[in-house]
Amino acid sequence: MSEHIRTQLDGGVLTVVFDRADKKNAITQAMYTALADATEKAKADDAVRVILFRSEGDSFSAGNDIADFISLGQTPGDLVEMGVFRFLKALADLDKPAVAAVRGRAVGIGLTLLLHCDMVVVAEDALLSVPFVNLALAPEAASSLLLGANIGHQRAFELFALGEAIDGRTALAWGLANRAVPADQVEAT
């Protein structure tokens, strides 16, 4: 388990909190393992009716921790058993509603996670981006398929090809979010 992922089950809601605010909630392999464990638990536990992803600090997630991500390629063993792949598979296999409460930046996997959620509430001033082109990386977790399905080919192409951010109001207008509210109302909503 990672000290940067906290979980709490209350009233059927398993809240999963990104708690690495000093690094803008950039996700490490240890965090992915904790996210995989939490998501697998949500599916298997009848007491869990919904899973809620939220964050501490001023960013939902800055995406992958790049230094940690680079070390992944130098790690021996079966990549499929690594935390990142376990989490993405668990998320794709989840048969319960997933909700995200987004404040601040949602970058890369931070936005990709939203594509796997059933309900997304964003701050009006949140900034969402998939800057894979800027990093010379390929999009992950079927995001190139899911983003186009959610917002249309042209808008998805714009996000992927330019790597520019859109705000929460635009995310709502384009269909990436169910609601856009002031930042101080995201969690309550």
N, C-alpha and C positions, 0 to 999 in steps of 0.2 A: 504494500500500500504506500502511497505517496502522501507526505504531509501537505502537499499542495492541492489535493482533492479532498474535500470534506463531503460527507453524506449524512443525511438525516431523514428518517421515515416518520412522517406525522400525518395522520388522517388519510392514509392511502397514497400520499404524495412522497415519492423519494426525491428529495432535493439533492442535486449534485452541484457542488460549488467549486469553481476554479478559484484557488486561493494562492496565487503567486503574483500579487499586485505589483511588487517591486520589479517584475520582469514583464509587466503587461499581460500576465497570464499566458505567456508563451509555454507551449506544451512540450514536456520532456517524455522520454520513453517510460519513466516511472509513473508519470501522470497518466499516460495512455493505459498502462496496466491497471491502475486504479479505476480509470473510466470504464475499461472493459469489465472489471470485476463488478462495478456498480450496475452497469447495463445488463450484464448477465443475471445479476441478482434481481433486477427489476422484472426481467422476463420470468424467472423461476419462482418468485415469491408472490403467492396469492394476496398477501397483504398490500402489495404495491399495485396501485391502480393507474398511476401516471408517473412519469419521470420528468422532473423539471431541471433544466440546466440554467445556472446563473453564475455570476462572478462577483468577486470582491474587487475593489479598486475602480479605476477609471476606464478599463478596457474589458470587453467580454473575453477576447483572446487575440493576441498578436500572431497567432498561428503556431507553427512548429518552432521550437527552440532550435535555431539553425546549427549551433555548435553540437548540440545533442543529436540532431538529425544527421549531420555529417558522420558522426561516430557510428551510426546505425549500419552503414555500409561496411564498416570494419569489424563488425561483431560476428563471431562465428555462430553457427547454429541455423535452425530453420526459421527463416524470416516470417513465415505464416504464423508461428507461435509467438511472435513478438507482440508487445502490448498494442502498438498502433494498428496492426492487422486484426488482432482480437477485438479491439474496440470497434473498428469499422464494420466487421462482420456482425458483432453483437447489435450494433445500431441498425444495420440493414435487416437483421432477423427479429428485431423488437416487435412484439405484437400488442403492445400497449401504447397509449398516447404518449408522445414526447412533446414537451413544451420548452421554449427557450425565452429567457428574459434578457434582452441585450441592451447594454449601455456602453457607450464609448466605441472602440474599434472592434470589428469582427473581421479578421484577416485570414485568408487562406482557409485552413481547416475550421477556423472560427465561423466563416460564412458557410462552408460546406456542411458543417453540422446542422445549420438551419434548414438545409434542403431535405434533411432526414426527419425533421420535426413536423408534427401535425399542427402546431400552433406556435406562432412567433410574435412576441411583443417587443418592439424596438423603441428606443428613445428617438424622438424626432431628430435629434442632433447626432445620433449614432453614425458611424462611418463604416460601411461594409465594402470589402474589396477582395479580389482574387488576383493578386499580383504575381501569378506564376510566371508570366512572360518576363517580368523584371528579374526573376531569379533563375531563369532558364530551366524551369521545372514543368513537368506535366501535371495537370489537375488531378486530384485524387478523389477516391470514393464515389465514382460515377458523377462527379460534379459537372463535367462537361455535358452529360446527358440530362441530368436533373435540372440544372439551371435553365437550359433551353426549354425544357418542358414546362418549367414554372413561369418564365418571363418572356419566352419567345426567342427565336434564333438570333435576331438582330441585336437585341439587348444583351443577351448572353455573350455574343461575339464581341460586342463593345467592351464588356467587363473583362473578358479573358484577353483580348488582343491589346487593349490599352492599359490594363492594370490600374485604372483609376477607381477611386472610391465613389460610392453614392451614399447619400444621407438617408436617415430613417424615413423621412417623408417620401422620398423617391422609392425606397424599398417597399413601402406600403402601396404606392401608386402602381408599381410594376408587379405586385403580387408576391413579393418575397416575404412579406410580413402580413399578419392579420390585423395588427393595430400599431399605430405610431403615437406615442404619448410623450409628455414631458419626462425628462430623465428621472426626476424624483418620483414619478408615478409608475415606472416600469414594473417593479416587483409587486406592488399592490395590485396592479392590473392583472 
